[in-house]
Each structure stands twice: as C-alpha cells, then as structure tokens.
Amino acid sequence: MVVREELYGSAPMRVMVVDGEPESRRLVGAVLDADAELVVAGVHEGGGRAVEALRREPVDILFLDVSLEDLDGFQVLREAGSTCAGAVVFMTARQEHALQAFEARALDYVLKPLVPERFVQVLDRAKEHVRRGRIQHLVRQLAGMVETLPGPHRAPRYLERLVIREVGRVTLLCVEDVDWMAAEDNYVQVHAGARSYLVRQPLRDLEARLDPERFVRIHRSTLINLQRVQELRPLLHGEYQVILRDRTTLKLSRGYRERLDTLLAQG
C-alpha cells in the first residue's frame, strides 16, 4: 500500500471560493494568496460552475457564499455531494443562515461584510480541521498496512474494548471485564460485574470479533468469559449448569459442551 505524500501534511491544501460579490472575492483572494499552505483551486461567481468543478475534483476547503445568482450555497453543496470538500465554510450577510449552515454540516460560517480578522480565524480553524483529517487518514492507512503484513507469527487481533453508546455518554468497556453476554434479538446484553449494557449488534457478529480462547458460547443465546467460570454441575440429558464467580447460574446446552470441554482441558 502506498502512503501518498499529501497525507503527511507536506502538500498544500486546495481551496475553492464561490462568491457572487467582487469585493468579497478580492478580500478572500488576498488572504489565501498570502498563505503558503494553500493553493487556490478555483474562484467562481456562480454555483453551477462550482458544482461542475467540485464534481471533477474535490477540495480541502470550500468557502461558499449563501446568496448566488443561479444556485444558493446550500444547493451547491447538495448537488456537489457531501464529499466535495474536507471543510466547508459558508459566507452570508444574514445571521439566520447560521443554523442552516450547521445543519448542512459546515465547519463554520462568516458574516458579511467580511472582517479580515474573523476570516483569518475561521481559515485557521479550517486548516487545522484538514490537518487532523489527513492524520486520521494516515493512521488508518498505516493500520491497514500492518494488518496485511505477511508472517505466520503475527497473532490475530481481537476486540479489546466494547464501545457502548448510551443517552448522553459513551462507555468504553474492556472485554476482559465482561462476565457473560446474552442475545436479545439484534442486541446483546453485556454483563460486567454489577452493571449490564446493551450493545446494538447481533451476538454472532460480536462473537466473531472476540478471542475464542477466552469467550465461548454455551447456548445459542449465551456467551461466557471462561475466566469467570467457577463450577460446572451436571443436569439431565448431558446439559450442565455453569456457575460463575459471582454465582450467576447459566445453562450449558449439550450441543456446545464439546467446545467448552476442549478449552477447559487446555487450561
């Protein structure tokens, strides 16, 4: 896999300006031309030409006037597509357009008439946003390169943390802290100590990402952490009770006994 040079931040950031007012274009152009990190990829008075250019080649930063003669700025963004720019900054004479700008996932907005100090502040924020995006892209590329490296001695990578989204917060739960899991339709109820969490994922998908030497299915709807097993008690017809350290009692179905026996014998 080739890591492109621009991902290291050495390549200039491509910027496009779409503005119907000559004075605004002059002010913005002067600021952009003086910045060595930038290259102006295009300056357009109308939205139609801008859409064509953005479809041909996206830019890193897009400064977009809301009020244009043919298309308004929001139409330009919709027709060009959500991936046409890494950072979008709307320019508008009306304060009420600010809400629409953020609903359109813009990074920021600038009120007209443009104030150079405010414009430079927003430009700096846009550049930092692009830098972070490039770094994240690079990290993902490097991670992909590591995963594809040859070699029989590289251990498989299993899930180490569960990302649990709840109202108002996100919890990162280490899988080694999990006691057992139970399927509930397309969700999984994850039990860890005195807490339980609901994960929006089928149990079979979650099981495929866990270390099979640690987590084993004992029932079609139950997955346990072997480190938490304290005792097995026989029942009828080849089934067992699985008793965890916290005294939780679960049923081991006969069809899953062989796999559990193999893992316990290894321990």
C-alpha positions as YAML, in Angstrom:
chain: A
units: angstrom
residues:
- id: 1
  name: MET
  ca: [0.00, 0.00, 0.00]
- id: 2
  name: VAL
  ca: [1.31, 3.42, -0.98]
- id: 3
  name: VAL
  ca: [1.01, 6.29, 1.50]
- id: 4
  name: ARG
  ca: [0.58, 9.45, -0.52]
- id: 5
  name: GLU
  ca: [2.77, 12.44, 0.22]
- id: 6
  name: GLU
  ca: [-0.12, 14.80, 0.97]
- id: 7
  name: LEU
  ca: [-1.14, 12.69, 3.96]
- id: 8
  name: TYR
  ca: [2.00, 13.76, 5.76]
- id: 9
  name: GLY
  ca: [0.85, 17.37, 5.54]
- id: 10
  name: SER
  ca: [3.57, 18.47, 3.09]
- id: 11
  name: ALA
  ca: [1.20, 19.02, 0.16]
- id: 12
  name: PRO
  ca: [-0.64, 22.35, 0.05]
- id: 13
  name: MET
  ca: [-4.33, 22.46, 0.84]
- id: 14
  name: ARG
  ca: [-6.58, 23.09, -2.13]
- id: 15
  name: VAL
  ca: [-9.12, 25.86, -1.57]
- id: 16
  name: MET
  ca: [-12.11, 26.96, -3.65]
- id: 17
  name: VAL
  ca: [-14.02, 30.22, -3.31]
- id: 18
  name: VAL
  ca: [-17.60, 30.59, -4.55]
- id: 19
  name: ASP
  ca: [-18.85, 34.14, -4.04]
- id: 20
  name: GLY
  ca: [-21.08, 36.44, -6.05]
- id: 21
  name: GLU
  ca: [-19.60, 39.69, -4.69]
- id: 22
  name: PRO
  ca: [-16.40, 41.09, -6.26]
- id: 23
  name: GLU
  ca: [-15.31, 42.81, -3.03]
- id: 24
  name: SER
  ca: [-15.61, 39.60, -1.04]
- id: 25
  name: ARG
  ca: [-13.69, 37.67, -3.67]
- id: 26
  name: ARG
  ca: [-10.94, 40.30, -3.60]
- id: 27
  name: LEU
  ca: [-10.57, 40.19, 0.19]
- id: 28
  name: VAL
  ca: [-10.67, 36.40, 0.39]
- id: 29
  name: GLY
  ca: [-8.27, 36.04, -2.52]
- id: 30
  name: ALA
  ca: [-5.72, 38.36, -0.92]
- id: 31
  name: VAL
  ca: [-5.72, 36.34, 2.31]
- id: 32
  name: LEU
  ca: [-5.47, 32.99, 0.52]
- id: 33
  name: ASP
  ca: [-2.70, 34.11, -1.85]
- id: 34
  name: ALA
  ca: [-0.58, 35.19, 1.12]
- id: 35
  name: ASP
  ca: [-0.80, 31.77, 2.80]
- id: 36
  name: ALA
  ca: [1.97, 29.38, 1.75]
- id: 37
  name: GLU
  ca: [-0.02, 26.34, 2.94]
- id: 38
  name: LEU
  ca: [-2.78, 26.96, 0.41]
- id: 39
  name: VAL
  ca: [-3.30, 26.76, -3.32]
- id: 40
  name: VAL
  ca: [-6.41, 28.32, -4.84]
- id: 41
  name: ALA
  ca: [-8.08, 25.61, -6.93]
- id: 42
  name: GLY
  ca: [-10.79, 27.91, -8.27]
- id: 43
  name: VAL
  ca: [-12.75, 31.12, -7.79]
- id: 44
  name: HIS
  ca: [-16.35, 31.12, -9.06]
- id: 45
  name: GLU
  ca: [-19.11, 33.71, -9.17]
- id: 46
  name: GLY
  ca: [-21.91, 31.21, -9.77]
- id: 47
  name: GLY
  ca: [-22.93, 27.93, -8.21]
- id: 48
  name: GLY
  ca: [-23.31, 25.94, -11.42]
- id: 49
  name: ARG
  ca: [-19.65, 26.22, -12.42]
- id: 50
  name: ALA
  ca: [-18.60, 25.45, -8.86]
- id: 51
  name: VAL
  ca: [-20.69, 22.26, -8.82]
- id: 52
  name: GLU
  ca: [-19.05, 21.08, -12.06]
- id: 53
  name: ALA
  ca: [-15.56, 21.78, -10.71]
- id: 54
  name: LEU
  ca: [-16.22, 20.10, -7.35]
- id: 55
  name: ARG
  ca: [-17.61, 17.01, -9.03]
- id: 56
  name: ARG
  ca: [-14.45, 16.74, -11.12]
- id: 57
  name: GLU
  ca: [-12.10, 17.18, -8.19]
- id: 58
  name: PRO
  ca: [-12.96, 17.80, -4.51]
- id: 59
  name: VAL
  ca: [-11.06, 20.40, -2.48]
- id: 60
  name: ASP
  ca: [-9.76, 20.56, 1.06]
- id: 61
  name: ILE
  ca: [-11.50, 23.83, 2.00]
- id: 62
  name: LEU
  ca: [-14.57, 25.39, 0.38]
- id: 63
  name: PHE
  ca: [-15.63, 28.98, 1.09]
- id: 64
  name: LEU
  ca: [-19.21, 29.19, -0.13]
- id: 65
  name: ASP
  ca: [-21.46, 32.23, -0.43]
- id: 66
  name: VAL
  ca: [-25.07, 31.51, 0.52]
- id: 67
  name: SER
  ca: [-26.55, 34.05, -1.93]
- id: 68
  name: LEU
  ca: [-25.62, 33.30, -5.54]
- id: 69
  name: GLU
  ca: [-27.46, 34.26, -8.72]
- id: 70
  name: ASP
  ca: [-28.12, 30.75, -10.05]
- id: 71
  name: LEU
  ca: [-27.94, 28.36, -7.08]
- id: 72
  name: ASP
  ca: [-27.76, 29.23, -3.42]
- id: 73
  name: GLY
  ca: [-24.86, 27.87, -1.40]
- id: 74
  name: PHE
  ca: [-26.89, 25.06, 0.15]
- id: 75
  name: GLN
  ca: [-27.96, 23.85, -3.30]
- id: 76
  name: VAL
  ca: [-24.34, 23.89, -4.43]
- id: 77
  name: LEU
  ca: [-23.37, 21.66, -1.53]
- id: 78
  name: ARG
  ca: [-26.24, 19.25, -2.13]
- id: 79
  name: GLU
  ca: [-25.54, 18.93, -5.86]
- id: 80
  name: ALA
  ca: [-21.77, 18.66, -5.47]
- id: 81
  name: GLY
  ca: [-22.11, 15.95, -2.83]
- id: 82
  name: SER
  ca: [-21.09, 15.60, 0.80]
- id: 83
  name: THR
  ca: [-17.52, 14.58, -0.10]
- id: 84
  name: CYS
  ca: [-16.78, 17.61, -2.28]
- id: 85
  name: ALA
  ca: [-14.76, 19.34, 0.46]
- id: 86
  name: GLY
  ca: [-12.95, 18.42, 3.64]
- id: 87
  name: ALA
  ca: [-14.12, 21.62, 5.35]
- id: 88
  name: VAL
  ca: [-16.98, 23.89, 4.28]
- id: 89
  name: VAL
  ca: [-17.31, 27.48, 5.46]
- id: 90
  name: PHE
  ca: [-20.44, 29.45, 4.50]
- id: 91
  name: MET
  ca: [-20.32, 33.20, 3.95]
- id: 92
  name: THR
  ca: [-23.57, 35.07, 4.46]
- id: 93
  name: ALA
  ca: [-24.98, 38.51, 5.20]
- id: 94
  name: ARG
  ca: [-27.82, 37.05, 7.27]
- id: 95
  name: GLN
  ca: [-27.36, 35.75, 10.80]
- id: 96
  name: GLU
  ca: [-30.30, 33.33, 10.43]
- id: 97
  name: HIS
  ca: [-28.35, 31.34, 7.84]
- id: 98
  name: ALA
  ca: [-26.00, 30.19, 10.58]
- id: 99
  name: LEU
  ca: [-28.37, 27.42, 11.71]
- id: 100
  name: GLN
  ca: [-28.78, 26.17, 8.14]
- id: 101
  name: ALA
  ca: [-25.01, 26.18, 7.77]
- id: 102
  name: PHE
  ca: [-24.53, 23.85, 10.72]
- id: 103
  name: GLU
  ca: [-27.44, 21.65, 9.61]
- id: 104
  name: ALA
  ca: [-25.55, 21.29, 6.32]
- id: 105
  name: ARG
  ca: [-22.55, 20.05, 8.37]
- id: 106
  name: ALA
  ca: [-20.49, 23.13, 7.67]
- id: 107
  name: LEU
  ca: [-17.41, 23.63, 9.80]
- id: 108
  name: ASP
  ca: [-18.17, 27.35, 10.36]
- id: 109
  name: TYR
  ca: [-19.69, 30.46, 8.83]
- id: 110
  name: VAL
  ca: [-18.57, 34.05, 8.31]
- id: 111
  name: LEU
  ca: [-20.87, 37.06, 8.33]
- id: 112
  name: LYS
  ca: [-20.70, 39.72, 5.62]
- id: 113
  name: PRO
  ca: [-19.35, 42.28, 5.21]
- id: 114
  name: LEU
  ca: [-16.24, 40.23, 5.83]
- id: 115
  name: VAL
  ca: [-13.93, 41.25, 8.67]
- id: 116
  name: PRO
  ca: [-10.35, 40.18, 7.82]
- id: 117
  name: GLU
  ca: [-9.52, 39.18, 11.39]
- id: 118
  name: ARG
  ca: [-12.59, 36.96, 11.67]
- id: 119
  name: PHE
  ca: [-11.95, 35.43, 8.23]
- id: 120
  name: VAL
  ca: [-8.36, 34.56, 9.15]
- id: 121
  name: GLN
  ca: [-9.58, 33.00, 12.40]
- id: 122
  name: VAL
  ca: [-12.03, 30.79, 10.52]
- id: 123
  name: LEU
  ca: [-9.41, 29.94, 7.91]
- id: 124
  name: ASP
  ca: [-7.01, 28.76, 10.63]
- id: 125
  name: ARG
  ca: [-9.74, 26.57, 12.06]
- id: 126
  name: ALA
  ca: [-10.45, 25.08, 8.64]
- id: 127
  name: LYS
  ca: [-6.76, 24.33, 8.07]
- id: 128
  name: GLU
  ca: [-6.48, 22.61, 11.44]
- id: 129
  name: HIS
  ca: [-9.56, 20.53, 10.59]
- id: 130
  name: VAL
  ca: [-7.93, 19.42, 7.33]
- id: 131
  name: ARG
  ca: [-4.66, 18.58, 9.11]
- id: 132
  name: ARG
  ca: [-6.49, 16.37, 11.63]
- id: 133
  name: GLY
  ca: [-8.34, 14.65, 8.81]
- id: 134
  name: ARG
  ca: [-5.09, 13.90, 7.00]
- id: 135
  name: ILE
  ca: [-3.50, 12.49, 10.14]
- id: 136
  name: GLN
  ca: [-6.52, 10.25, 10.80]
- id: 137
  name: HIS
  ca: [-6.43, 9.06, 7.20]
- id: 138
  name: LEU
  ca: [-2.74, 8.28, 7.52]
- id: 139
  name: VAL
  ca: [-3.28, 6.32, 10.74]
- id: 140
  name: ARG
  ca: [-5.98, 4.24, 9.05]
- id: 141
  name: GLN
  ca: [-3.69, 3.57, 6.10]
- id: 142
  name: LEU
  ca: [-0.81, 2.51, 8.34]
- id: 143
  name: ALA
  ca: [-3.12, 0.28, 10.36]
- id: 144
  name: GLY
  ca: [-4.22, -1.37, 7.14]
- id: 145
  name: MET
  ca: [-0.61, -1.92, 6.12]
- id: 146
  name: VAL
  ca: [0.16, -3.65, 9.43]
- id: 147
  name: GLU
  ca: [-2.86, -5.92, 9.10]
- id: 148
  name: THR
  ca: [-1.77, -7.06, 5.65]
- id: 149
  name: LEU
  ca: [1.87, -7.77, 6.56]
- id: 150
  name: PRO
  ca: [2.85, -11.41, 5.87]
- id: 151
  name: GLY
  ca: [4.13, -13.70, 8.56]
- id: 152
  name: PRO
  ca: [2.77, -16.71, 10.46]
- id: 153
  name: HIS
  ca: [3.93, -15.38, 13.82]
- id: 154
  name: ARG
  ca: [1.70, -12.33, 13.85]
- id: 155
  name: ALA
  ca: [-1.04, -13.00, 16.37]
- id: 156
  name: PRO
  ca: [-4.65, -12.35, 15.31]
- id: 157
  name: ARG
  ca: [-6.13, -9.17, 16.66]
- id: 158
  name: TYR
  ca: [-9.31, -9.48, 18.67]
- id: 159
  name: LEU
  ca: [-11.64, -6.91, 20.10]
- id: 160
  name: GLU
  ca: [-10.19, -5.32, 23.23]
- id: 161
  name: ARG
  ca: [-12.92, -2.80, 24.07]
- id: 162
  name: LEU
  ca: [-16.64, -2.51, 23.57]
- id: 163
  name: VAL
  ca: [-17.94, 0.92, 22.61]
- id: 164
  name: ILE
  ca: [-21.29, 1.29, 24.35]
- id: 165
  name: ARG
  ca: [-23.43, 4.26, 23.37]
- id: 166
  name: GLU
  ca: [-25.96, 5.38, 25.95]
- id: 167
  name: VAL
  ca: [-28.05, 8.51, 26.26]
- id: 168
  name: GLY
  ca: [-25.67, 11.38, 26.97]
- id: 169
  name: ARG
  ca: [-22.46, 9.33, 27.11]
- id: 170
  name: VAL
  ca: [-20.23, 6.70, 25.52]
- id: 171
  name: THR
  ca: [-18.70, 3.95, 27.67]
- id: 172
  name: LEU
  ca: [-15.51, 2.08, 26.74]
- id: 173
  name: LEU
  ca: [-15.66, -1.35, 28.39]
- id: 174
  name: CYS
  ca: [-12.61, -3.65, 28.38]
- id: 175
  name: VAL
  ca: [-13.70, -7.10, 27.18]
- id: 176
  name: GLU
  ca: [-11.65, -8.73, 29.94]
- id: 177
  name: ASP
  ca: [-14.10, -7.16, 32.41]
- id: 178
  name: VAL
  ca: [-17.08, -8.87, 30.78]
- id: 179
  name: ASP
  ca: [-18.60, -11.83, 32.65]
- id: 180
  name: TRP
  ca: [-21.14, -13.06, 30.11]
- id: 181
  name: MET
  ca: [-23.37, -11.93, 27.24]
- id: 182
  name: ALA
  ca: [-26.92, -12.74, 26.25]
- id: 183
  name: ALA
  ca: [-28.58, -12.26, 22.85]
- id: 184
  name: GLU
  ca: [-31.74, -10.18, 22.66]
- id: 185
  name: ASP
  ca: [-32.87, -10.09, 19.00]
- id: 186
  name: ASN
  ca: [-30.33, -7.82, 17.25]
- id: 187
  name: TYR
  ca: [-28.89, -6.61, 20.56]
- id: 188
  name: VAL
  ca: [-26.54, -8.11, 23.12]
- id: 189
  name: GLN
  ca: [-26.95, -7.65, 26.87]
- id: 190
  name: VAL
  ca: [-23.39, -7.42, 28.22]
- id: 191
  name: HIS
  ca: [-22.93, -8.24, 31.91]
- id: 192
  name: ALA
  ca: [-19.86, -6.93, 33.71]
- id: 193
  name: GLY
  ca: [-19.86, -7.05, 37.49]
- id: 194
  name: ALA
  ca: [-22.93, -5.31, 38.87]
- id: 195
  name: ARG
  ca: [-23.59, -3.47, 35.59]
- id: 196
  name: SER
  ca: [-25.18, -4.52, 32.34]
- id: 197
  name: TYR
  ca: [-25.03, -2.74, 29.00]
- id: 198
  name: LEU
  ca: [-26.98, -3.01, 25.77]
- id: 199
  name: VAL
  ca: [-24.92, -3.28, 22.57]
- id: 200
  name: ARG
  ca: [-26.62, -2.79, 19.20]
- id: 201
  name: GLN
  ca: [-25.09, -5.80, 17.46]
- id: 202
  name: PRO
  ca: [-26.10, -9.44, 16.89]
- id: 203
  name: LEU
  ca: [-24.35, -11.92, 19.20]
- id: 204
  name: ARG
  ca: [-22.87, -13.90, 16.29]
- id: 205
  name: ASP
  ca: [-21.18, -10.75, 14.91]
- id: 206
  name: LEU
  ca: [-19.77, -9.83, 18.32]
- id: 207
  name: GLU
  ca: [-18.57, -13.39, 18.95]
- id: 208
  name: ALA
  ca: [-16.64, -13.36, 15.66]
- id: 209
  name: ARG
  ca: [-14.56, -10.42, 16.92]
- id: 210
  name: LEU
  ca: [-13.75, -11.90, 20.34]
- id: 211
  name: ASP
  ca: [-10.86, -14.19, 21.31]
- id: 212
  name: PRO
  ca: [-12.27, -17.75, 21.01]
- id: 213
  name: GLU
  ca: [-9.82, -18.92, 23.67]
- id: 214
  name: ARG
  ca: [-11.46, -16.60, 26.17]
- id: 215
  name: PHE
  ca: [-15.08, -16.32, 25.11]
- id: 216
  name: VAL
  ca: [-17.13, -19.43, 24.35]
- id: 217
  name: ARG
  ca: [-20.78, -19.99, 23.52]
- id: 218
  name: ILE
  ca: [-22.61, -22.31, 25.91]
- id: 219
  name: HIS
  ca: [-26.08, -21.80, 24.47]
- id: 220
  name: ARG
  ca: [-27.39, -20.37, 21.21]
- id: 221
  name: SER
  ca: [-28.09, -17.10, 23.06]
- id: 222
  name: THR
  ca: [-25.30, -17.10, 25.69]
- id: 223
  name: LEU
  ca: [-21.59, -16.36, 25.53]
- id: 224
  name: ILE
  ca: [-19.35, -16.56, 28.62]
- id: 225
  name: ASN
  ca: [-15.89, -15.40, 29.65]
- id: 226
  name: LEU
  ca: [-14.04, -18.60, 30.60]
- id: 227
  name: GLN
  ca: [-12.03, -16.67, 33.19]
- id: 228
  name: ARG
  ca: [-15.26, -16.16, 35.14]
- id: 229
  name: VAL
  ca: [-16.28, -19.85, 35.34]
- id: 230
  name: GLN
  ca: [-16.06, -21.30, 38.85]
- id: 231
  name: GLU
  ca: [-18.05, -24.53, 38.71]
- id: 232
  name: LEU
  ca: [-19.93, -26.91, 36.41]
- id: 233
  name: ARG
  ca: [-22.84, -29.01, 37.70]
- id: 234
  name: PRO
  ca: [-24.38, -31.83, 35.64]
- id: 235
  name: LEU
  ca: [-28.06, -31.77, 34.74]
- id: 236
  name: LEU
  ca: [-30.15, -34.25, 32.76]
- id: 237
  name: HIS
  ca: [-29.55, -35.22, 29.13]
- id: 238
  name: GLY
  ca: [-25.93, -34.08, 29.01]
- id: 239
  name: GLU
  ca: [-26.62, -30.49, 29.98]
- id: 240
  name: TYR
  ca: [-24.80, -28.59, 32.72]
- id: 241
  name: GLN
  ca: [-25.19, -25.62, 34.97]
- id: 242
  name: VAL
  ca: [-22.36, -23.13, 34.55]
- id: 243
  name: ILE
  ca: [-21.77, -21.19, 37.75]
- id: 244
  name: LEU
  ca: [-19.73, -18.01, 37.50]
- id: 245
  name: ARG
  ca: [-17.64, -16.46, 40.26]
- id: 246
  name: ASP
  ca: [-20.40, -14.00, 41.12]
- id: 247
  name: ARG
  ca: [-22.77, -17.01, 41.49]
- id: 248
  name: THR
  ca: [-24.62, -16.29, 38.26]
- id: 249
  name: THR
  ca: [-26.04, -19.61, 37.04]
- id: 250
  name: LEU
  ca: [-26.35, -20.31, 33.31]
- id: 251
  name: LYS
  ca: [-27.24, -23.38, 31.27]
- id: 252
  name: LEU
  ca: [-24.75, -25.21, 29.08]
- id: 253
  name: SER
  ca: [-26.61, -26.88, 26.21]
- id: 254
  name: ARG
  ca: [-25.46, -30.32, 25.13]
- id: 255
  name: GLY
  ca: [-24.58, -29.12, 21.62]
- id: 256
  name: TYR
  ca: [-21.98, -26.68, 22.97]
- id: 257
  name: ARG
  ca: [-20.39, -28.98, 25.56]
- id: 258
  name: GLU
  ca: [-17.55, -30.36, 23.39]
- id: 259
  name: ARG
  ca: [-16.05, -26.94, 22.67]
- id: 260
  name: LEU
  ca: [-16.16, -25.98, 26.36]
- id: 261
  name: ASP
  ca: [-14.61, -29.30, 27.42]
- id: 262
  name: THR
  ca: [-11.73, -28.76, 24.98]
- id: 263
  name: LEU
  ca: [-10.97, -25.28, 26.26]
- id: 264
  name: LEU
  ca: [-11.22, -26.29, 29.93]
- id: 265
  name: ALA
  ca: [-8.87, -29.22, 29.29]
- id: 266
  name: GLN
  ca: [-6.31, -26.81, 27.83]
- id: 267
  name: GLY
  ca: [-6.50, -24.71, 30.98]
...
